[in-house]
Amino acid sequence: MSDLDAQLLAAHEAHDVPALVALYRQAAAAADSDDARGFYLTHAHVFALEINHPDATSLRDALIEMGRETEL
């Protein structure tokens, strides 16, 4: 298990949603495929929406750019 995986698990266990946004965004940046990047960005976006995180819009924009979300 990587350090990032361990941090994600710990953040889930602690219900630390701000950390989850940051960690999933970090995982997306390190992803080695578009599918993995989309997976991590989607998770970051969902958690960002839960807490009205300031990065929610930029995360959605990244998903739109990838073709994984549509504009309203």
N, CA and C of each residue as an Amber inpcrd file, in Angstrom:
protein
   216
   0.8450000  -1.1730000   0.0000000   0.0000000   0.0000000   0.0000000
   0.8940000   1.2410000   0.0000000   0.5430000   2.1840000  -0.8370000
   1.3290000   3.4100000  -0.9040000   0.9800000   4.3320000   0.2670000
   1.8270000   5.3140000   0.4610000   1.5740000   6.3050000   1.5120000
   0.2700000   7.0550000   1.2380000   0.0190000   7.3720000  -0.0210000
  -1.2170000   8.0760000  -0.3820000  -2.4390000   7.2040000  -0.0810000
  -2.3520000   5.9270000  -0.3910000  -3.4590000   5.0100000  -0.0660000
  -3.7170000   4.9970000   1.4390000  -2.6610000   4.9400000   2.2140000
  -2.7990000   4.9230000   3.6740000  -3.4260000   6.2240000   4.1720000
  -3.0260000   7.3360000   3.5680000  -3.6010000   8.6210000   3.9600000
  -5.0840000   8.6910000   3.6070000  -5.4500000   8.1660000   2.4400000
  -6.8620000   8.1370000   2.0410000  -7.6810000   7.2860000   3.0100000
  -7.1730000   6.1120000   3.3410000  -7.8890000   5.2500000   4.2870000
  -8.0540000   5.9270000   5.6440000  -7.0040000   6.5740000   6.1090000
  -7.0720000   7.2610000   7.4000000  -8.0780000   8.4100000   7.3570000
  -8.1080000   9.1450000   6.2650000  -9.0570000  10.2570000   6.1350000
 -10.4930000   9.7340000   6.0870000 -10.7060000   8.6170000   5.4140000
 -12.0400000   8.0070000   5.4010000 -12.4380000   7.5840000   6.8090000
 -11.5410000   6.9220000   7.4990000 -11.8450000   6.4560000   8.8530000
 -12.1520000   7.6170000   9.7960000 -11.4660000   8.7480000   9.5950000
 -11.6440000   9.9140000  10.4490000 -12.7950000  10.8050000   9.9850000
 -13.3840000  10.4650000   8.8400000 -14.4400000  11.2990000   8.2430000
 -13.9450000  12.7310000   8.0310000 -12.6900000  12.8410000   7.6050000
 -12.0460000  14.1360000   7.3540000 -12.2630000  14.5160000   5.8970000
 -13.4150000  15.1170000   5.6360000 -13.8040000  15.4010000   4.2550000
 -12.8750000  16.4060000   3.5800000 -12.4530000  17.4800000   4.2330000
 -11.4930000  18.3690000   3.5580000 -10.2150000  17.6410000   3.1360000
  -9.7350000  16.7390000   3.9820000  -8.5470000  15.9660000   3.6140000
  -8.8400000  15.0490000   2.4380000 -10.0380000  14.4840000   2.3970000
 -10.4020000  13.6100000   1.2760000 -10.3940000  14.3680000  -0.0430000
 -10.8940000  15.5870000  -0.0350000 -10.8620000  16.4010000  -1.2620000
  -9.4210000  16.5690000  -1.7220000  -8.5630000  16.9690000  -0.8200000
  -7.1590000  17.2040000  -1.1730000  -6.4520000  15.9180000  -1.6000000
  -6.6910000  14.8380000  -0.8770000  -6.0030000  13.5870000  -1.1830000
  -6.4770000  12.9750000  -2.4990000  -7.7810000  13.0330000  -2.7640000
  -8.2550000  12.5150000  -4.0480000  -7.7650000  13.3810000  -5.1990000
  -7.6560000  14.6680000  -4.9730000  -7.0970000  15.5430000  -6.0080000
  -5.6280000  15.1850000  -6.2450000  -4.9090000  14.9350000  -5.1810000
  -3.5070000  14.5190000  -5.2920000  -3.3920000  13.1870000  -6.0290000
  -4.2690000  12.2610000  -5.7240000  -4.2620000  10.9600000  -6.4080000
  -4.5460000  11.1340000  -7.8930000  -5.4570000  12.0440000  -8.2250000
  -5.7660000  12.3020000  -9.6390000  -4.5350000  12.8320000 -10.3680000
  -3.8120000  13.7140000  -9.7210000  -2.6180000  14.2850000 -10.3450000
  -1.5430000  13.2260000 -10.5740000  -1.5160000  12.2160000  -9.7320000
  -0.5030000  11.1700000  -9.8510000  -0.9700000   9.9680000 -10.6750000
  -2.2190000   9.9710000 -11.0970000  -2.7930000   8.8170000 -11.8110000
  -2.0740000   8.5820000 -13.1290000  -1.9830000   7.3010000 -13.4870000
  -1.2730000   6.9480000 -14.7120000  -2.1980000   6.6710000 -15.8930000
  -3.4960000   6.9110000 -15.7230000  -4.4260000   6.7480000 -16.8430000
  -5.5800000   7.7290000 -16.6790000  -6.2520000   8.0190000 -17.7920000
  -7.4120000   8.9080000 -17.7290000  -8.5320000   8.3090000 -16.8970000
  -8.7030000   6.9930000 -16.9660000  -9.7470000   6.3540000 -16.1600000
  -9.4820000   6.5470000 -14.6760000  -8.2580000   6.3310000 -14.2590000
  -7.9160000   6.5120000 -12.8520000  -8.0510000   7.9810000 -12.4610000
  -7.5970000   8.8620000 -13.3270000  -7.7030000  10.3000000 -13.0440000
  -9.1700000  10.6980000 -12.8820000 -10.0150000  10.2250000 -13.7770000
 -11.4410000  10.5260000 -13.6880000 -12.0650000   9.9770000 -12.4200000
 -11.6760000   8.7770000 -12.0440000 -12.1770000   8.1530000 -10.8200000
 -11.8460000   9.0190000  -9.6070000 -10.5920000   9.4130000  -9.4900000
 -10.1650000  10.2020000  -8.3400000 -10.7750000  11.5980000  -8.3520000
 -10.8450000  12.2270000  -9.5220000 -11.4500000  13.5540000  -9.5990000
 -12.9320000  13.5080000  -9.2500000 -13.6120000  12.4550000  -9.6620000
 -15.0310000  12.3180000  -9.3180000 -15.2050000  12.2320000  -7.8130000
 -14.3680000  11.4400000  -7.1620000 -14.4460000  11.3370000  -5.7050000
 -14.1410000  12.6770000  -5.0460000 -13.1150000  13.3480000  -5.5140000
 -12.7770000  14.6610000  -4.9580000 -13.9550000  15.6190000  -5.1170000
 -14.5950000  15.5810000  -6.2720000 -15.7200000  16.4760000  -6.5400000
 -16.9040000  16.1700000  -5.6350000 -17.2330000  14.9200000  -5.4790000
 -18.3640000  14.5390000  -4.6220000 -18.1190000  14.9880000  -3.1860000
 -16.9310000  14.7350000  -2.6740000 -16.6320000  15.1670000  -1.3110000
 -16.6180000  16.6940000  -1.2140000 -16.1380000  17.3660000  -2.2390000
 -16.1420000  18.8320000  -2.2370000 -17.5710000  19.3640000  -2.1880000
 -18.4640000  18.7380000  -2.9290000 -19.8620000  19.1610000  -2.9170000
 -20.4820000  18.9810000  -1.5330000 -20.1020000  17.9190000  -0.8400000
 -20.6680000  17.6450000   0.4810000 -20.4100000  18.7690000   1.4740000
 -19.2890000  19.4600000   1.3280000 -18.9380000  20.4830000   2.3060000
 -18.8590000  21.8850000   1.6880000 -19.3750000  22.0190000   0.4720000
 -19.3160000  23.3080000  -0.2260000 -17.8690000  23.8330000  -0.2750000
 -16.9690000  22.9340000  -0.6160000 -15.5360000  23.2420000  -0.6840000
 -15.2800000  24.2220000  -1.8300000 -14.3670000  25.1780000  -1.6540000
 -14.1020000  26.1520000  -2.7240000 -13.5590000  25.5400000  -4.0150000
 -13.0400000  24.3150000  -3.9750000 -12.5130000  23.6650000  -5.1830000
 -13.5800000  22.9150000  -5.9830000 -14.8210000  22.9040000  -5.5130000
 -15.8670000  22.1300000  -6.1940000 -16.0140000  22.5470000  -7.6580000
 -15.9950000  23.8270000  -7.9210000 -16.1670000  24.3090000  -9.2990000
 -14.9990000  23.8950000 -10.1880000 -13.7810000  24.0500000  -9.6940000
 -12.6230000  23.6900000 -10.5270000 -12.5490000  22.1800000 -10.7490000
 -12.9810000  21.4080000  -9.7670000 -13.0220000  19.9520000  -9.9450000
 -14.0440000  19.5780000 -11.0040000 -15.1980000  20.2060000 -10.9690000
 -16.2290000  19.9430000 -11.9790000 -15.7310000  20.3550000 -13.3610000
 -15.0680000  21.5000000 -13.4300000 -14.5140000  21.9550000 -14.7100000
 -13.5190000  20.9420000 -15.2740000 -12.7030000  20.3530000 -14.4020000
 -11.7460000  19.3370000 -14.8550000 -12.4770000  18.1150000 -15.3870000
 -13.5630000  17.7240000 -14.7280000 -14.3510000  16.5790000 -15.2000000
 -15.0400000  16.8960000 -16.5270000 -15.5140000  18.1130000 -16.7000000
 -16.1170000  18.5230000 -17.9770000 -15.0690000  18.4560000 -19.0790000
 -13.8870000  18.9610000 -18.7890000 -12.8010000  18.9510000 -19.7740000
 -12.4480000  17.5250000 -20.1900000 -12.5680000  16.5930000 -19.2640000
 -12.2730000  15.1860000 -19.5600000 -13.4250000  14.4760000 -20.2660000
 -14.5710000  15.1380000 -20.3690000 -15.7350000  14.5150000 -20.9720000
 -16.4780000  13.5980000 -20.0220000 -16.2560000  13.7530000 -18.7230000
 -16.8910000  12.8870000 -17.7210000 -18.0230000  13.5920000 -17.0030000
 -18.2670000  14.8210000 -17.3600000 -19.3720000  15.6120000 -16.8040000
 -19.8540000  16.5130000 -17.9270000 -21.0900000  16.9460000 -17.8460000
 -21.6160000  17.8400000 -18.8710000 -21.9330000  19.1890000 -18.2540000
 -21.8820000  20.1880000 -19.0890000 -22.2500000  21.5220000 -18.6270000
 -23.7400000  21.5730000 -18.4160000 -24.1580000  22.3970000 -17.4820000
 -25.5880000  22.5300000 -17.2020000 -26.2550000  23.3680000 -18.2530000
